[in-house]
């Protein structure tokens, strides 16, 4: 009798959970695609000069980016590759921009230089902004502007009461199209 009562109690307790349904995936994907639509102007291949401040001082590179939609346009993938003067790769990063319809928030999940993280991302009228923690009381804030086939992104170290200090800049021109990352999928057969 006791086992029967426990089973009945468990069924009653879980009935509300069973009655709840998950959000419609079609609606979620549509919301994600709509939220990422302003970033479609980034799709393609980009190249240009960039510099960053390292522990050894200023380091200049030729920066390339390839950017495109993935998962039916519900996320946007970005690969950055920086070439040193001798042609070697001095920087390589992968970023995935996504939008969560439940929280109405964008994030950038990034992997670069052995580090990874999920960072706040914001679409602006002329580009985007994102930021990375940089130690106690410090943040690196990146701001990008897109227009007329150009992509300019600057990064500032913001620490305490000190004025923001620029530590990064890239000035890229769109040089072509790419089918990356969605192109050339593995076929069914």
C-alpha positions, 0 to 999 in steps of 0.5 A: 500500500505504501509503495502504491501511495508513493507512486500515486504521489509521484504521478501527481507531482510530475503531472504539471511538468508533463503538461508543460511543453517546450517552446516551438523550435520553429519560433525560436529559430525564427527569432534567432534568425531575425535577431542576427539579420543585422549582422548579415552585412558581415558575411564574407572575407575581410582583410587589412592591417591590425595592431595590438599592444602586447607585453613586448609592445605594439605588434602589427599584423595583417588581419583576415576574417571570414564570417558567415551564417550557420545552423540555418542562419540562427548563429553567425560564425567568425574566424579571425586569423592574423598574419605576421610579416613573415607569413606565419600565423600570429593570431587565430580565433573562432567566435560564434554569435548567438541570440537567446530569445528567452533572455533577449540577449546576444552572446559571443562565445570565443576561443583564442590564444588558448583562452575561451569564454562567453561574453556579452555582445550587443548589436548597434546601429552601425556594428556591434560591441562586446567586452571581456574581463581583463583582471580585477576591476578591468575590462577590454571593450571592443567596438566595431563599425561596418559600412561601405565594405569596411569593418573597423574594430577598436579595443580599449582597456578600461581599468578603474578610474583611469581613462580608457586606453586603446590596445587594439585596432583593425581596419579591414576591407571586404575582399569577397564572398565565402560559403564558410561555415555552412558550405560543403556539408557532408552529404547524406550518402 
